[in-house]
Structure formats: C-alpha cells, structure tokens
Amino acid sequence: MRERQAVRGARRAREFEAFVAGAAGRLLHAATLLTAEPTDANPRARQLLTASLAHTYASWDRLRGEDPYDCARRELALRYARGAWHRGGPPPDGPLAHLKARERLVLVLRLFEGVGEEQVAALLGLPQERVGALHARAMALVLHPPRGPAPDGPAMSGAAP
C-alpha cells in the first residue's frame, strides 16, 4: 500500500513539475500585470503566483480532467480579487498601474488570458454587463492614459530659451 502511494506521489510530483515548467512563465506575466509591478522587480506577483500554484498542487488529484492551467489562473484571479495583492508596498508603476484593481483584473483576464466575458463575470461574481463596462473603461484608459500635470519650464511654455 505504501509503495503504491509513493509511486502515485512521485507521478503527481512529476506531472505538476511538468505543468509548472510549461505554465509558470505565462502565469507570472499575468500576475505581474495584475500587481502592476515592473517585470524585473515583481515580488508581489511572485508571491501571488506561488500561492496560486500551491493551491493548484494541493488540489491536483481532484482536478480529474479539468485543465490545471484554468485552475491555476482562476486561483490567481481570485486571490488577486480578494485584495491582498494590490495593497501595501510601493505604488505600482507597470504598464497598467493607472487602472483600478478590478479594471486591471478584467483587462488581464479578457485580453491577456483570452477568457470570455461571461466566464469572467461568473468567476468574479459580477453581472456580465458590469464586466463589459469595466473592460470598456480599462481599454479606454489604456489607449488614452490620463495625463499628469505639465512640467514647468521654458521648453514647455513655448517661450524661447
């Protein structure tokens, strides 16, 4: 009995390692977009990914035909949505930093991950119309980012130096 459990545990570990080798890069990129950290300094994204992968590993035997990537992505999104990943630490400065957390989540799921609007709505427990509105607002903000105050100085005022 113990031998069979050891063989099953070793197979489970190999399967999970293969999954992580193939999926961790994309999931880390999604987590980095969510936390709005720079790609070369993303400790919160790495923590988010680690927690999501740990949950996926813990439920590995219960997946039974379900795509492990979908499970890990869902866990990543839910952990981020709970709010612990976008509070604290330095202010975000990644490409999506000017978006609110929920807008960022919807945009990453819809555009980067290719998840349908209906699925995002079900995952987040929101009406589909709300997801559509969040997505539209996020797209508008990404395409036309808010401008900060204009810097002072002769070069910007139109006066010759």
C-alpha positions as CSV (number, residue, x, y, z in Angstrom):
1,M,0.0,0.0,0.0
2,R,2.8,2.4,0.9
3,E,4.7,1.6,-2.2
4,R,1.6,2.4,-4.3
5,Q,1.2,5.7,-2.5
6,A,4.8,6.5,-3.1
7,V,4.5,5.8,-6.8
8,R,1.4,7.9,-7.0
9,G,3.1,10.7,-5.1
10,A,6.1,10.6,-7.4
11,R,3.9,10.6,-10.5
12,R,1.9,13.5,-9.1
13,A,5.1,15.5,-8.4
14,R,6.4,14.8,-12.0
15,E,3.1,15.9,-13.6
16,F,3.0,19.0,-11.5
17,E,6.6,19.9,-12.2
18,A,5.9,19.5,-16.0
19,F,2.9,21.7,-15.6
20,V,4.8,24.4,-13.8
21,A,7.6,24.3,-16.4
22,G,5.1,25.0,-19.1
23,A,2.8,27.4,-17.4
24,A,4.6,29.3,-14.8
25,G,6.1,31.9,-17.2
26,R,2.7,32.9,-18.5
27,L,1.1,32.9,-15.1
28,L,3.9,35.0,-13.7
29,H,3.4,37.5,-16.5
30,A,-0.3,37.7,-15.8
31,A,0.4,38.1,-12.0
32,T,2.9,40.9,-12.9
33,L,0.3,42.7,-15.0
34,L,-2.2,42.4,-12.1
35,T,0.1,43.7,-9.5
36,A,1.3,46.4,-11.9
37,E,4.9,45.8,-10.9
38,P,7.8,46.1,-13.3
39,T,8.8,42.7,-14.8
40,D,12.3,42.9,-13.3
41,A,11.1,43.7,-9.8
42,N,7.9,41.8,-9.0
43,P,7.9,40.3,-5.5
44,R,4.1,40.6,-5.0
45,A,3.5,39.0,-8.4
46,R,5.8,36.1,-7.4
47,Q,4.0,35.7,-4.1
48,L,0.7,35.7,-5.8
49,L,1.9,33.0,-8.3
50,T,3.5,30.9,-5.5
51,A,0.2,30.9,-3.5
52,S,-1.8,30.1,-6.6
53,L,0.5,27.2,-7.6
54,A,0.5,25.8,-4.1
55,H,-3.3,25.7,-4.1
56,T,-3.3,24.1,-7.5
57,Y,-0.8,21.4,-6.3
58,A,-2.9,20.8,-3.2
59,S,-6.0,20.1,-5.4
60,W,-4.1,18.3,-8.2
61,D,-5.6,14.9,-7.5
62,R,-9.1,16.4,-7.5
63,L,-8.8,18.1,-11.0
64,R,-10.0,14.9,-12.8
65,G,-9.8,16.1,-16.3
66,E,-10.1,19.8,-15.6
67,D,-7.3,21.9,-17.2
68,P,-4.7,22.6,-14.5
69,Y,-3.9,25.9,-16.2
70,D,-7.5,27.1,-15.8
71,C,-7.5,26.1,-12.2
72,A,-4.2,28.0,-11.5
73,R,-5.5,31.0,-13.5
74,R,-8.8,31.0,-11.6
75,E,-6.9,30.8,-8.2
76,L,-4.6,33.6,-9.3
77,A,-7.5,35.8,-10.2
78,L,-9.5,35.0,-7.1
79,R,-6.5,35.6,-4.8
80,Y,-5.8,38.9,-6.5
81,A,-9.5,39.9,-6.4
82,R,-9.6,39.3,-2.6
83,G,-7.4,42.4,-2.4
84,A,-4.3,41.4,-0.5
85,W,-2.1,41.7,-3.6
86,H,-2.7,45.3,-4.5
87,R,-2.4,46.8,-1.1
88,G,0.8,47.7,0.6
89,G,4.2,48.1,-0.8
90,P,5.5,50.7,-3.2
91,P,3.0,52.3,-5.6
92,P,2.7,50.3,-8.8
93,D,4.4,51.6,-11.9
94,G,3.8,49.0,-14.5
95,P,2.0,49.5,-17.8
96,L,-1.4,49.0,-16.2
97,A,-0.6,51.0,-13.0
98,H,-3.1,53.7,-13.7
99,L,-6.0,51.2,-13.7
100,K,-8.1,50.3,-10.7
101,A,-7.5,46.8,-9.4
102,R,-10.8,45.4,-10.8
103,E,-10.3,47.1,-14.2
104,R,-6.8,45.6,-14.3
105,L,-8.1,42.1,-13.4
106,V,-10.8,42.2,-16.1
107,L,-8.4,43.5,-18.7
108,V,-5.8,40.9,-18.0
109,L,-8.4,38.1,-18.0
110,R,-10.1,39.3,-21.1
111,L,-7.1,40.4,-23.3
112,F,-4.0,38.6,-22.0
113,E,-5.7,35.4,-21.0
114,G,-8.5,35.4,-23.6
115,V,-11.2,34.5,-21.1
116,G,-14.7,35.2,-22.3
117,E,-16.8,38.0,-20.8
118,E,-19.4,35.5,-19.5
119,Q,-16.7,33.4,-17.8
120,V,-15.1,36.5,-16.2
121,A,-18.4,37.5,-14.9
122,A,-19.0,34.1,-13.4
123,L,-15.5,33.9,-11.9
124,L,-15.8,37.3,-10.2
125,G,-19.5,37.1,-9.3
126,L,-20.4,40.2,-11.3
127,P,-23.1,40.8,-13.8
128,Q,-21.9,40.4,-17.4
129,E,-22.8,44.0,-18.1
130,R,-20.6,45.2,-15.3
131,V,-17.7,43.2,-16.7
132,G,-18.3,44.7,-20.1
133,A,-18.3,48.2,-18.6
134,L,-15.1,47.5,-16.7
135,H,-13.4,46.2,-19.8
136,A,-14.5,49.2,-21.9
137,R,-13.3,51.6,-19.3
138,A,-10.0,49.8,-18.9
139,M,-9.4,49.8,-22.6
140,A,-10.2,53.5,-22.9
141,L,-7.7,54.2,-20.1
142,V,-5.0,52.1,-21.7
143,L,-5.5,53.6,-25.1
144,H,-5.7,57.2,-23.7
145,P,-3.9,57.2,-20.4
146,P,-4.6,60.1,-18.0
147,R,-2.1,62.9,-18.3
148,G,-0.4,64.3,-15.2
149,P,0.3,68.0,-14.7
150,A,2.5,69.5,-17.3
151,P,6.1,70.1,-16.2
152,D,7.0,73.8,-15.7
153,G,9.9,75.4,-17.6
154,P,10.6,77.4,-20.7
155,A,10.7,74.4,-23.0
156,M,7.1,73.5,-22.2
157,S,5.7,77.0,-22.1
158,G,6.5,77.8,-25.7
159,A,9.0,80.5,-24.8
160,A,12.4,80.5,-26.5
161,P,15.3,79.8,-24.1
